[in-house]
Amino acid sequence: MASGKPAAEWARVMVGEALAAKRRFPGFGHPDYYPDDPRTMRLFEIGRAAGVSGRYIEMVKLLEAEIEKQGGRRLPLNATG
């Protein structure tokens, strides 16, 4: 991580700060797709098949999990976000 923190710690801090400041999470949540956005899941499948599922996908999944953990509700990654 650019911050020098492990990715999981980075996600914990980022989400905690956003929640404390009552900021939204752009790119997370969708009114029609719950608990997961099937478009996002398909894009991740394509990425894995192409050999490009790497660090940034890991980071966004960590953010998604941390938002649910700290925020108390699931906000799935939105494919168009």
Secondary structure, 3 states (H helix, E strand, C coil): CCCCCCHHHHHHHHHHHHHHCCCCCCCECCCCCCCCCHHHHHHHHHHHHHCCCCHHHHHHHHHHHHHHHHHCCCCCECCCC
